[in-house]
């Protein structure tokens, strides 16, 4: 006996009209489901090419790892140390210790940063063939240089808007399409890239700087004024306000969070309220650069990268280069990293940690990830309860 969908019994084995219609409907639904499943399989099979994926991963390198060293340089330093540690390097005696220069320490620190943001690369380093790994490095370099180039191009016009807001009115006006009128030839950009210890407000100083007087050269041995809070330098405390410039924070947020978020930074050195302006960047990008790169906290190298980009945007140089007149960008970049990573003692380390925490608040606000110190966790109510419960389990001594 066969039961129909409407509950009527069909004694002769034939199907009612409702059963036939129901069967057709089920078949159609099944066909639609299979078509959707097929479309899903086709879509999932269209994965990006490995080379394209590697290029995208490389966009983190210049920004977060090393602006001037390539992946090959970092891995070469790693290999050299591994060879020495395993006894493959030649040495005169077993007691001989490896002698490392300051630059080699920085290079290896860059390698550790590389694995921090590209952890998958460790497997490639250990197991890939030479030709295959060479291709990976080329793709990473392509992505790294592409990201740097994009940031340079995007910052070029935007920084003019910020300077106009900060120093309004800017005379003569700076143009967004060219850099010919920037650098030392303009009083605003010249003041910002001038060594902090020079008094740019004096006409005699400006003339000597522009004439490349031997005692007034613009080099990476001096901190540019744009790095300081309120663009003010205290010769009795050169660390006061360093790397707390609103212009630097604006640039960081522009490059790493979203262009629109850069407008949220409170201006430092302004005599009149900044002019309201419309922006082509209406909404913050949900998946901003920092999230894509895995940057959850501001790092010294990301600050150094931003500082170099700002300095280049303020200059009159049209194309990317390592040296601008007497100013060496690579030396400037390394000096910033050393400020954060090479500290003379505990007091300096605490000041650096406080500075990085300040950056985290400025960039990521209250939503930033905060790692609790172990001592705080040990004193928490949860930890106290666990300890107290454990004490209660210990039997008291018999009388």
C-alpha positions in Angstrom: 0.0 0.0 0.0 1.3 3.4 -0.9 0.4 6.5 1.1 -0.1 9.7 -0.9 1.0 13.1 0.3 -2.5 14.1 1.1 -3.0 10.9 3.1 -5.3 9.1 0.6 -4.6 5.4 0.0 -3.9 4.3 -3.6 -5.0 0.7 -3.8 -4.1 0.2 -7.5 -0.5 1.5 -7.2 -1.3 4.6 -9.3 -0.3 8.1 -8.3 -2.7 10.9 -7.8 -2.4 14.3 -9.5 -1.1 15.9 -6.2 1.6 13.3 -5.9 2.8 13.8 -9.4 2.9 17.6 -8.9 4.8 17.2 -5.6 7.3 14.9 -7.3 7.9 17.4 -10.0 8.3 20.2 -7.5 10.9 18.1 -5.5 12.8 17.4 -8.6 12.9 21.1 -9.6 14.1 22.1 -6.1 16.8 19.4 -6.3 17.9 20.7 -9.7 18.2 24.2 -8.4 20.1 23.0 -5.3 22.5 21.1 -7.5 23.0 24.1 -9.8 23.8 26.3 -6.8 26.2 23.7 -5.5 28.0 23.5 -8.9 28.3 27.3 -9.0 29.8 27.3 -5.5 32.3 24.7 -6.5 33.3 26.6 -9.6 33.7 29.8 -7.5 35.9 28.1 -4.9 38.1 26.6 -7.6 39.0 30.0 -8.8 41.7 30.6 -6.3 44.2 33.5 -6.8 47.4 32.4 -8.3 50.2 31.7 -5.8 52.3 34.5 -7.3 49.5 37.0 -6.8 49.0 35.9 -3.2 52.7 36.2 -2.5 52.9 39.7 -3.9 50.1 40.8 -1.6 51.8 39.3 1.4 55.0 41.2 0.5 53.2 44.5 1.0 53.9 44.2 4.7 57.7 44.1 4.3 58.6 47.8 3.7 55.9 49.0 6.1 56.6 46.8 9.0 59.8 44.9 8.6 62.5 46.8 6.8 62.3 49.7 4.4 65.7 49.3 2.8 66.7 45.6 3.2 65.3 42.9 1.0 64.1 39.5 2.2 67.3 37.9 0.9 69.4 40.2 3.1 67.5 39.2 6.2 67.6 35.5 5.4 71.4 35.7 4.6 72.0 37.0 8.1 69.8 34.2 9.6 71.8 31.6 7.6 75.1 33.0 8.7 74.1 32.7 12.3 72.8 29.2 11.8 76.0 28.1 10.2 78.0 29.5 13.0 75.8 27.9 15.6 76.1 24.5 14.0 79.9 24.7 13.6 79.9 25.2 9.9 81.5 28.6 10.1 85.2 28.7 10.3 86.7 29.8 13.7 90.0 29.5 15.4 88.9 27.9 18.6 85.9 26.4 20.3 85.7 29.3 22.7 85.6 31.9 20.0 82.4 33.9 20.1 80.6 35.4 17.1 81.3 39.1 16.7 78.3 41.0 15.6 78.1 44.6 14.5 75.3 47.0 15.3 74.0 46.7 11.7 74.0 42.9 11.9 72.0 43.1 15.1 69.5 45.4 13.4 69.4 43.1 10.4 68.6 40.0 12.5 66.0 42.0 14.4 64.4 42.7 11.0 64.4 38.9 10.2 62.5 38.3 13.5 60.0 40.9 12.5 59.7 39.2 9.1 58.6 36.0 10.7 56.3 37.8 13.0 54.2 39.2 10.1 54.9 36.4 7.6 55.1 33.3 9.7 54.4 31.0 6.7 57.8 32.0 5.3 59.7 30.0 7.9 58.5 26.8 6.2 59.6 28.0 2.8 63.0 29.0 4.2 63.5 25.5 5.6 62.1 23.4 2.7 62.0 25.3 -0.6 64.4 24.6 -3.4 66.8 27.5 -4.3 65.0 28.4 -7.6 61.6 28.2 -6.0 62.6 30.3 -3.0 64.2 32.9 -5.3 60.9 33.3 -7.1 59.1 33.8 -3.8 61.6 36.5 -2.8 61.0 38.3 -6.2 57.3 38.2 -5.7 57.6 39.5 -2.1 59.9 42.3 -3.3 57.4 43.3 -5.9 54.7 43.6 -3.3 56.9 45.4 -0.9 58.1 48.1 -3.4 54.5 48.4 -4.8 53.1 49.2 -1.3 55.8 51.8 -0.7 55.2 53.4 -4.1 51.4 53.5 -3.5 51.9 55.1 -0.1 54.3 57.7 -1.5 51.9 58.6 -4.3 48.8 58.8 -2.0 50.6 60.9 0.6 52.0 63.4 -1.9 48.7 65.4 -2.4 47.2 64.7 1.0 50.0 66.3 3.1 49.3 69.6 1.3 45.8 69.6 2.7 47.1 68.9 6.2 49.7 71.7 6.0 47.1 74.1 4.7 44.9 73.3 7.8 47.8 73.6 10.2 49.5 76.7 8.9 46.6 78.5 7.1 47.1 80.6 5.2 50.1 79.0 3.4 51.9 81.6 1.3 52.6 80.8 -1.5 50.1 78.0 -1.7 51.5 74.5 -2.0 50.4 72.4 -5.0 49.2 68.8 -4.7 50.3 67.9 -8.2 54.0 68.8 -8.0 56.7 68.9 -5.3 58.9 71.5 -7.0 57.7 74.2 -4.5 58.3 72.1 -1.4 61.5 71.3 0.6 63.8 74.1 1.7 62.6 76.6 -0.9 59.2 77.0 0.9 59.1 78.5 4.4 56.5 76.0 5.7 58.0 72.7 4.4 61.5 74.1 5.0 60.8 74.7 8.7 59.4 71.2 9.1 62.4 69.4 7.6 64.9 71.7 9.1 67.0 70.2 11.9 65.3 70.9 15.1 68.3 72.6 16.7 68.3 75.3 14.0 66.1 78.4 14.5 64.3 78.5 11.2 62.5 81.7 12.2 65.7 83.7 11.7 66.2 84.8 8.2 70.0 84.4 8.6 69.5 80.8 9.5 67.2 80.1 6.6 69.7 81.7 4.2 72.6 79.5 5.6 70.5 76.3 5.4 69.5 77.0 1.8 73.1 77.9 0.9 74.4 74.7 2.5 76.6 76.4 5.0 78.9 73.9 6.6 77.5 74.6 10.0 73.9 74.4 8.9 73.7 71.3 6.7 70.4 69.3 6.7 71.5 65.8 7.5 70.1 62.6 9.2 72.3 63.4 12.2 69.6 65.8 13.3 65.9 65.2 14.1 63.7 67.2 11.7 61.3 69.5 13.5 58.2 67.8 12.1 58.8 64.9 14.4 58.1 67.0 17.5 54.9 67.8 19.3 53.7 71.3 18.4 56.8 71.5 16.2 58.7 72.7 19.2 62.2 71.6 20.2 63.7 72.0 23.7 67.5 72.0 23.5 67.7 71.1 27.2 65.6 67.9 26.6 65.8 66.7 23.0 63.5 63.8 23.8 60.7 65.9 25.0 57.8 65.7 22.5 59.8 63.6 20.0 57.6 61.4 17.8 54.5 62.9 19.1 53.7 65.2 16.2 50.1 65.4 15.0 51.4 65.5 11.4 53.2 62.2 12.0 50.1 60.6 13.6 47.9 61.8 10.8 50.2 60.2 8.2 50.3 57.0 10.2 46.5 56.7 10.3 46.3 57.7 6.7 48.6 54.9 5.7 47.6 52.2 8.2 44.0 52.6 9.2 42.1 54.7 6.8 42.4 58.1 5.0 39.3 59.4 6.7 40.7 58.5 10.2 43.5 61.0 9.7 41.1 63.8 10.0 40.3 62.8 13.6 43.7 63.9 14.9 43.6 67.1 16.9 45.8 69.7 15.4 48.9 70.8 17.4 50.2 74.1 16.1 47.3 76.1 14.9 46.5 79.8 15.4 43.1 79.5 13.9 40.6 76.6 13.8 41.2 74.3 10.8 38.9 74.8 7.9 36.3 72.3 7.3 36.7 70.6 4.0 34.9 67.9 2.1 36.9 64.7 1.5 36.7 62.0 -1.1 37.2 59.6 1.8 33.8 59.5 3.4 33.9 56.3 5.4 36.7 54.5 7.1 37.7 51.3 5.5 36.5 48.3 7.5 39.4 46.1 6.5 42.1 48.7 6.7 45.7 48.2 6.0 46.7 47.5 9.6 44.1 44.7 9.9 45.1 43.2 6.6 48.8 43.2 7.5 48.1 41.8 11.0 49.2 45.0 12.7 47.4 45.0 16.1 49.7 47.5 17.8 51.9 50.3 16.6 55.5 49.2 16.2 58.8 51.2 16.0 59.3 50.1 12.4 55.9 51.3 11.4 56.6 54.7 13.0 60.0 54.8 11.2 58.4 54.0 7.9 55.8 56.7 8.3 58.4 59.3 9.3 60.4 58.5 6.1 57.3 58.8 4.0 56.4 62.2 5.6 59.9 63.5 5.2 59.9 62.5 1.5 56.4 64.1 1.0 57.7 67.4 2.5 60.8 67.4 0.3 61.1 68.7 -3.3 62.4 65.4 -4.6 60.2 64.0 -7.3 61.2 60.3 -7.3 62.1 57.9 -4.6 65.8 57.9 -3.6 67.9 57.1 -0.6 69.8 60.4 -0.5 68.3 63.9 -0.9 71.2 66.5 -0.9 73.0 65.9 2.4 70.1 64.0 3.9 70.4 60.2 3.9 66.9 58.5 4.3 68.3 55.1 5.2 70.4 56.6 8.0 67.3 58.5 9.2 65.2 55.3 9.2 67.8 53.4 11.1 68.2 56.2 13.6 64.5 56.0 14.5 64.6 52.2 14.9 67.7 52.5 17.1 65.9 55.1 19.3 63.1 52.6 20.0 65.1 49.3 20.0 68.5 50.3 21.4 68.0 51.9 24.8 70.7 52.8 27.3 68.9 51.5 30.4 65.6 50.8 32.2 64.5 54.4 32.5 64.8 55.0 28.7 63.0 51.7 28.1 60.1 52.8 30.2 59.9 56.1 28.3 59.9 54.2 25.0 57.1 51.9 26.2 55.1 54.9 27.3 55.6 56.5 23.9 54.4 53.3 22.1 51.4 53.1 24.4 50.6 56.7 23.5 50.8 55.8 19.8 48.4 52.9 20.4 45.9 55.2 22.0 46.2 57.8 19.2 45.9 55.2 16.4 43.7 52.4 17.7 41.9 54.2 20.5 40.0 52.3 23.2 39.4 49.4 20.8 43.1 48.4 20.7 44.2 45.0 22.0 45.9 45.4 25.4 48.1 42.6 26.9 47.7 42.5 30.7 51.0 42.3 32.6 51.5 39.0 34.5 51.5 40.8 37.8 48.0 42.3 37.1 46.7 38.8 36.2 48.1 37.3 39.4 46.3 39.9 41.5 43.0 39.5 39.7 39.9 38.2 41.5 39.8 35.1 39.3 43.4 34.2 40.2 42.7 34.9 43.9 39.7 32.6 43.9 41.6 29.8 42.3 44.3 30.1 44.9 41.8 30.3 47.7 39.9 27.2 46.5 43.1 25.3 46.2 44.0 26.2 49.8 40.6 24.9 51.0 41.4 21.5 49.4 44.5 21.0 51.5 43.4 19.1 54.6 44.2 20.8 57.9 46.6 19.0 60.2 45.1 16.6 62.8 45.0 17.9 66.4 
